[in-house]
Amino acid sequence: MAFSALQEGIVDKVVSFIAPKIVGGTEALSPVGGKGIDRLKDAIFLNNLIVKKVGVDVMIQGYIH
């Protein structure tokens, strides 16, 4: 659903958290599901970034366009 909302252009602000833990693998869930973006040049860029430590996590907040 997150990718669909981004694709429809109804998202203005993104807040994401990064935990100091490593998980992954081909079966791991992504925070943004859906079809996705194949090429880096087509990526959605965030502006007016705020990066802040929240406990042991890192919060990244930004705005689309």
N, C-alpha and C positions, 0 to 999 in steps of 0.2 A: 504494500500500500504506500510506503514511503516514496518509492520511485515513481509510482503513478501520480502522486501529488506533485512531485518535482516536475515531472513531464507535463502536467497540466498547467504549470505556472501559478499554482495557488499557494506556494510556499514563499514567504518573505525572509524568514529568519531560521537559521539552523543552529541548534545547540547540540554538541556532541561531547561525549566523555571518553577518555582513554584511561584504562586501568593499567597498572604496572604488572600485567599478567600476559603471558603468551599462550594463545590458543589458536587452533587453526586446522587445516587439512581440507581436503576436497569435499568433505561432508559437513564442514563447519558452516553455521548460519552467518550471513552477512547482515550488518545493520541496515542496509538498503537492498531490499530484494527486488524482484522484477527483472525485466530484460537487461537493464543496465546500459552502460556506455562503453563501447568497444575501444575507442581511441582517446588518448589523453588530450588531444587537441579539441575534443568535443566535451570535455569535462565542464561541470558547473563550478564556476569560481565564486568564492565568498569574499566579500569586501568588508571593510571596517571591522577587522578581526579583533577579538578580545581573547587572550589566552590567560587562563588563571588556574592556579593550583587549588583544588578543592579536596581537602584531606590528602589522601595519597594519589588521587586521580588528577588528571589534567582536563580542564574544560576548554573547549574551543567554540566560540560563538561568532557567527558572521551573518551577513545579509547577502541575499542574492540580488544582483543589480542594484 
